[in-house]
Amino acid sequence: MTRKDAFGIAGEPPDRDTAVTQYLSRCEYKVRLATYHLAEFERLETELTGADFFDFEGEPFVPVQAHADGVLLQLAAAFDAFACAVAHRHRLDNADKADFAGWHDRLVPDAQPDLAAAMTAVRTATQLDELGDYRNLAAHRGVLGELVRGTPGPAGEDEVRLLLPDWLPEHFPDYPEAYVGPILHRYIDWGADAIEYLRRTAADVWDLDEEGDQRRDEEADPMVSLPDGDLEANLASVIEVATPEALAPRFVDWKAWFSWGSYDFATGATDPPAWFVRRGEEPAIRLDAAEIDVDDLWSWLLEAVGPEVTKAILRWSRPRYEHGTAFGRLLRPGRHA
């Protein structure tokens, strides 16, 4: 009979089958923890004001920074918990130390075809490596919301936002000083679907009965993005800093710049602020800067110039919002404007 302490906690580790069930439950629970961290991050960030920059004793930014890190730390841990379930199912040594990315080649060969396909789809998705990079940033080098910036909001109230550090390795998917909130949402949206896909597939192929909240009557629907090519770029080689006379920097064979627009007093004609890219002697491509989000700029750049140049342009420009202009809210460069 298993010994228990005064609190009812077992004094011996669970058997393999119990460990499988526990880890399947834990990986879903860690997604819930990540979602909680995100909700608290958004609540606390919204409550920040300009006065917090002068609160030197209360450390007002620590809680919101902690929740930002917690989102991606717990989400990354959910994938490792799933790997532990698979490792216990396969009776592997040191199964409690399994990690999803590092143990992939050990876990997949013994898995049933459906589960092996699901694990491979998730492992080869670019989002998993990106999540690992952010997890390592939070766990080792710094914090996701390392920089805090305050600006006047749409109605004149303070708008305080957490930003990524001002230096990131070049292979990171986002640019330095990018807003943290959209990044957290991106990986929660992908990671929650990926974990559910993995858990549902494992429960089906292992024929597990429903002790938790798994619903096996639903058809597995892999909502996992497969890799669409190597998006990494050596930005040191793709960015060529322009001479002062050139006005616009060059990114491989593209130029990119931002215009604040103009007003012709003679005719009353207005040219609104806009982003531009041009390749060689081709016509310039334009995106009006009023009332757009960073995601709009990102999508426009991806379609116009491709992923490598998009990343380079965003790292160079570091877009920021400006409120209270004659055109409404503008998305303009944070640097080089």
N, C-alpha and C positions, 0 to 999 in steps of 0.2 A: 504494500500500500504506500502511495506517495506521501512523504512527510510534508506538512505545511506548517508555516510559522503562525504567530498569533494573529496575523492579519489575513490568514487563509491563502497566502501565496505559496505555491508549490516550491519545495526545496530542491527539486530535481528538474532538469530540462524536460520539455515535452517530447513525446516520441515523434518519429518522422511524420506520420500522417497528421498528427495534431499540429505540428509546425507548419505543414503545408497550408492547412486551413487558417492558422493564425496569420501567416504572412499574406495570404490573399486578402484577408480582412484588413490587415495593417496598411497595405498599399492603397486601398480605397480610402482608409481613414486619413492617411497623410495628404491625400488630395483635398479632403475636407479641411484639414488644418491649413493647407496652403490657401484655400478659398477664404477661410476666416482671416488669415493674415492680410489678404488683399482688401477685404472689407474694412479692417481696422486701419490699414494704410490709407485708404481713401478718406475715411472719416477724420483721421488725425491730420492728414495733409490739408483737408478743407478747413479745419479749425485754426490752422496756423495764420498768424498775422505779422505785419511788419514789426510789431512790438517784440515779437519773440527773438528777433535778432539782437536785442539788447537785454535779454534775460540770461545773464551769465551764470546764474546759480541753479536755475530750474532745469537746464538742459532740455529745452522743449523739442529739439529735433531728434533726440535719441530714440524715443518710442516709435516715431514714424519710420526712421531709418531701420530700426530693428524689424519692424513688420515687413518692410520691403525686402530685406534679406531673407526673412522667414518664408516668404512666398516661394522663392526659387529653391531654397534649401530643402523645404519639405517636399516640394514637387519632385526634385531630383531624387530624394530619398524614397519616394513612392516606387520608382522604377527599380531601385536596388532591393526594396522589399519584395517586389514581384520576382526578381532574380533569385532571392533566397527561397521562395516557395518552389520554384523550379528545381533548384539545387537539392532541396530536401526530397522532392519527389523522385529525383534521380539517384538519391542516396550518395551524393558526393561528399567528400571530406570538406570540413570547414564551410559548410553550407551557410552558416550564419554570417559569413564574410563575403558572400557573393555580391558582385555589382553588375548591373545590367550591361553596361558597355564592355567592361573588361573581361567578363566571363562569357561573352556571347559565343565564342567558338567552343567553349566547354559545354554549354547548355543546349545548343541547337541540335547537335548530332543525335542525341538520344530522345529528342522530342518528337511527338506525333506530327505528321506533315502539316496539319492545319495550324498547330501551335508554332511549329518551326517557321512557317510562312509569316505568321503574325509577328513573331519576335524579330524576324529579319526585316520586315517592313518598318517596324519602329526603330530598330537599330540603325538602319541606313537612311532614315529621315534626317534631313539637315537640322531640324529643330532639336533633336536629342543632343547632338554635339554642341549646338549653341547653348542649350540649357546647361550642359556640363561646364562650358566656359564661364557662364554667369555664376554657377554654383561655386566654382573654384575662386572666382573673384571675391564672392561674398565670404568664403570660408578661409581665404588666405591673404589676399593682397589688400582688400579694402572693403567698402560697403557700396551697395548699388546706389543709394541716394547720398553719395559722399558730398556732393555740392548742393547747396540750397540757394535758390534765387527768388527774390520777391519783386513783383512789378505791379503797377496799378491794373486792376481787373476791369472788366467791361463796364461796370457801373461806378468805377472809381474806387471800389473797395480793394483791399490788399488781395493779391493772388500770389501765394507762395507755392513753389513747386520744387520737388526733389529731382536732381539730375544725376546722370552717370558721372564718374570721375572725368577730369579733363585730359586724362591719358588712358587709352585702351590699346591693347595689342591690335595689330592691323587686321587680324582675321575675324575680329568680333563683328557681328552683323549690324551693330548700331554705331553711330558716331559719338565721339566724346561730347559730354554735356547734353545728351539727348534726354528728353523727359522719361522718367522711370515708369510712370503709370501705364502708358500704352504697351510697354515692354512686358510688364507683369501680366497684363490681360492676354497678350499674344501667347505666352507659354502656358498660362492656365487653360485657355481655350483648347490649345492643342493637346496638352498633357492629360487633361481630364478625359478627353475622348480616347487617347491612346491607352491609358490605364484601363478604362472600361472595356475597350476592345481586347486587351490582353487577358483581363480577368474572365470575361465572358467566354473567350476561346478556351482558356485553361479549364474552366469549370465544365465545359461541354466535352472536351476530349478526355478529361479525367473522370467524367461521369460522377461529379460530386453532387450530393444532395444539398438542398438550400438551407443552410444554417444562418446565413447572413442576409444581405440584401441583394444578392445576385438574382437576376431574373433570366432564366435560361429559356423561357418561352419566346424570347425575342430573337430574331435572326441576327447573327453577328454582322455588324456593319463597320468595316474598318475605315474610320475617319482619320487616316494617317497619311500625311503627304509623303510620297516617295521622293527620293532625291531627284532633282532636275538638273544635275550637273554640278561641277565644282565651282562654287561661288566665291571661293577665296581668291584674293588678289594681292599681289605684292604692290601695295600702294606706293611704295617708294619708287617703283619703276613706272607706274602708270600716271603719276602726277608730275607734270613739268611746270614749275612755277614760271609764270609769264614775266616778261620785262615790264617796267612801269608804263612804257608807251603802249603796250598791248592792251592794257585796261582789264581784260578778262583772262583768267588763268586757263591753261590748256590741260585737258585730261585725255591722254592718248591723242586721238584726232578730233576731240570735241572741245569746244569752248563753252563755258557756263558763266552766267552773270545775272545780277539782279538790278532792275531799274526802278527807281522811286517814281517814275512817271513824270509827266510834264503838263503844263497848262499854257495854252496859247491865248494871251490876253487880247490879241487882235480878233481872233475868230471865236474864242470861247471853247475851243476844242480841248478835251481832256484825254490824256493818255494815262490810264491807271497804272499803278505799280504792278510789276510782273517779273516772273522768272523767265530766263531765256537759255536755250542751248542751240549750238550751231556746229555742224560738222563741215569743215572745209569751206567751200564756196556755196554750199547748199543754203536754202532759205532758213532763217532762224525759226525755231519752234518756241511757242509762247504759252505760258500758263499765268493767268491773272492771279495776283497774290492776295486778293481780298476774300475773306471768309472761307479760307481753305485750311485744312489740317495738315500736319506732317505726313499722315498716311496718304493724303491726296497728292502731295508733292512727290512722295516716294513712288506711288503708283505711276504717276506721269513720267517720272524719270526712268523707271524700269522699262516702260513701253518705248520711250524715246531713245535711250542710250544703252540699255542693258544693265545687268546687275553689278558688274565690276565698276563701271564708271559712276553708276548711281551711288554706290558706297563711297567712292572717292569724293564726289561732289558734296554729299551730306557731311562727311568728315571735315571738309574744307569750310563749308558755309555755316554749319551748326544752327539750323533754323530756330527762330524765336518768334513769339507772338508779340504784336504791338497793338494796343487798344487805343480807342479814342481818336482815330484818324478820320479824315473826311470820307474815307472809303469803308469805314467800319474796322473790324479786326484784320490786321495784316499778318501774313507769315513772311518774315523777312530774315535775312542772314543775321546770325548773332555775331559774326565776324566779317570783316571785309565789306561791310555794307556801304 
